[in-house]
């Protein structure tokens, strides 16, 4: 199952490493990453495979929320099926 992890906030050292570290800890495979600095704001989108994640979806959200609070950023996880459902006729 695919998902998108988005990270937005003030640019600081270690953002990618911390989010990637959480993915490693939870057995989430990062398949693609794009990131940019927009007028001092960090923005990243990761396409990940959560099919082998070692926690449930609710716990994944809790862990991302905790990391976001620690870093002073916003982290969202959205399963690809949500986007698929929005575009189904």
N, C-alpha and C positions, 0 to 999 in steps of 0.2 A: 504494500500500500504506500502510495506516494503522499507527501505533504510538503507544504511550503513553510519555512520558518523565516519570518521577517524580523529584522532588528533595526530600530531607529533610535537615535539619541545623539548627544554631543560626542564628537570624536574623541577617543582616548586610546591609549596603548592597551593592547591585549583583548580587544573585543572579539575578533575572529577566533583567537586561541581559546578564550573562555567558552564560547558557544560550541566550537568544535570539540572541546574537552567534555562538555556535557553530552554531546552526541556520542562520543566514544564511550563514556560511562554508561549510557543507556542503550548501547548497541544499535545506534542509528547510523546508517550509511549516508554520507553526504555525496550526492551525485553531481551537483552543479552549484556554483556560487557566483553571484555578481554583487559587487559592492561599489559604492561611490561616496565621495565626500561632497556634500552640497552646501556651500556657504558655511562650512564648519560643522555641519550635521552629518553624522555617519548613517548610511542607509545600506542594508544588506538583505538580499533574498537568497535563501538556500533551498534547493530542491533536494529533498531527502527521502530515503526509503525507510519507513517505520515498521515494515512487516516483521522484523526481528527484534523490535524494541522490547526491552526486558521489563517495562512497566506499562500499565494501562494508559489510555488517552487522558483520563482525569489527572493521574499522577504526573504525566508528561507536562501537562499545563501547569501544575503546581510547581514543578521543578523549574520550568522556564520563567514563571512569575517570580520565583525566589531569586534566580540569577538576574533577572531584569532589575529587581529591587536593589540587589547588591551592586549592580553596575550603574544604576540611575538611568536605565534605558527602558524602552518598550520592546518586548518580544512577543510575537504572536505565532501560533501554530495553526495552520489550516490544512485539513486533509484535502487532497485533490478531488475527492468525490463531491465535496461541497461546490467546487467550481464546475464540475461536470454536471451536477444537478441544476445549476443556474442556467446552463446553456443547452439543456435537453428540450427538444420541442415536444 
